[in-house]
Amino acid sequence: MLEISVQKQCASLTDLVLTESFGVPVGPLPKQTDSGFFEQDNMFSGTWECEPGTLEIDLDLMEFCHLLKGHWILTSESGQVTEVKAGDSWIFPKGWKGTGEVIETVRKVYFILT
């Protein structure tokens, strides 16, 4: 029987572990941690955190994000700048390319569909 998956109090989780980089670093690799709580077929969900730094991003997946804390500036390959701060939600469409500059440590809840 299928059951509900829950990750409680995502903003204050302390069990995040080091994870592979979300993108290619531009300069020093910012520390990135993750706590996944759901994986089924081509779907994944969890909480991810990244310290300040810049990453080149090239996504072959679709991702819904909700920022719990921090400040992130996302600049697409075409030059469109999207600034997100705590409380904002957005979608990275499959195939999105650009850079992500973490201004202030970010923590997001995500749902990925590959």
C-alpha positions as CSV (number, residue, x, y, z in Angstrom):
1,M,0.0,0.0,0.0
2,L,1.3,3.5,-0.9
3,E,1.8,5.8,2.1
4,I,2.5,9.5,2.5
5,S,6.2,10.5,2.7
6,V,7.0,13.4,5.1
7,Q,10.1,15.4,5.9
8,K,9.2,17.5,9.0
9,Q,10.6,20.9,9.9
10,C,12.7,21.2,6.8
11,A,13.9,24.7,7.8
12,S,15.6,23.4,10.9
13,L,16.8,19.9,9.8
14,T,20.2,19.0,11.2
15,D,20.7,15.7,9.3
16,L,21.8,17.1,6.0
17,V,24.9,15.4,4.6
18,L,27.5,16.5,2.0
19,T,26.4,15.8,-1.5
20,E,27.6,16.1,-5.1
21,S,27.6,19.6,-6.5
22,F,24.4,20.8,-8.1
23,G,26.5,22.4,-10.8
24,V,30.0,23.2,-11.9
25,P,31.6,25.7,-9.5
26,V,32.9,29.0,-10.8
27,G,35.7,29.6,-8.4
28,P,35.8,27.7,-5.1
29,L,33.3,24.9,-4.7
30,P,30.6,26.0,-2.2
31,K,29.6,23.5,0.5
32,Q,26.4,21.7,-0.5
33,T,24.4,19.4,1.8
34,D,21.2,17.4,1.2
35,S,18.6,15.3,3.0
36,G,16.4,13.3,0.6
37,F,13.2,11.8,1.8
38,F,11.4,10.4,-1.2
39,E,12.6,8.4,-4.3
40,Q,10.3,6.6,-6.6
41,D,10.9,5.8,-10.3
42,N,12.0,9.1,-11.8
43,M,10.9,11.3,-8.9
44,F,13.0,12.6,-6.0
45,S,12.3,15.1,-3.1
46,G,14.3,16.5,-0.2
47,T,16.0,19.5,1.3
48,W,19.2,21.0,-0.1
49,E,21.5,23.7,1.3
50,C,24.3,25.6,-0.4
51,E,26.8,28.1,1.0
52,P,27.7,31.3,-0.9
53,G,29.4,30.8,-4.3
54,T,28.6,30.5,-8.0
55,L,27.6,27.4,-10.0
56,E,27.2,26.8,-13.7
57,I,23.9,24.9,-14.1
58,D,22.8,22.6,-17.0
59,L,19.7,20.7,-16.1
60,D,18.4,17.6,-17.8
61,L,15.5,17.4,-15.4
62,M,12.5,19.5,-14.2
63,E,12.7,20.8,-10.6
64,F,10.2,22.6,-8.4
65,C,11.8,24.5,-5.6
66,H,10.7,26.4,-2.5
67,L,13.3,28.6,-0.8
68,L,13.2,28.3,3.0
69,K,16.1,30.7,3.6
70,G,18.7,32.7,1.8
71,H,19.2,34.7,-1.4
72,W,20.0,33.3,-4.8
73,I,20.4,35.0,-8.2
74,L,19.8,32.8,-11.2
75,T,20.9,34.0,-14.6
76,S,19.8,32.0,-17.6
77,E,21.9,31.4,-20.6
78,S,19.9,34.1,-22.5
79,G,20.6,36.6,-19.8
80,Q,17.3,36.7,-17.9
81,V,18.0,37.3,-14.2
82,T,15.7,35.7,-11.6
83,E,16.3,36.7,-8.0
84,V,14.8,34.4,-5.3
85,K,14.6,34.9,-1.6
86,A,13.2,33.0,1.4
87,G,9.5,32.2,0.8
88,D,9.8,32.2,-3.0
89,S,8.9,29.2,-5.2
90,W,9.9,28.5,-8.8
91,I,10.5,25.8,-11.4
92,F,13.7,25.0,-13.2
93,P,12.3,23.8,-16.6
94,K,14.0,20.8,-18.1
95,G,16.9,22.0,-20.2
96,W,17.5,25.2,-18.2
97,K,21.1,26.5,-18.4
98,G,22.7,29.4,-16.6
99,T,24.5,30.4,-13.4
100,G,23.3,30.4,-9.9
101,E,25.0,32.8,-7.5
102,V,24.3,32.1,-3.9
103,I,24.5,35.5,-2.1
104,E,23.4,34.2,1.3
105,T,23.3,30.5,2.3
106,V,20.2,29.0,0.7
107,R,18.1,26.1,1.8
108,K,15.4,24.8,-0.5
109,V,12.8,22.0,-0.6
110,Y,12.8,20.4,-4.0
111,F,10.9,18.0,-6.1
112,I,12.7,16.6,-9.2
113,L,11.2,14.8,-12.1
114,T,13.7,13.3,-14.5
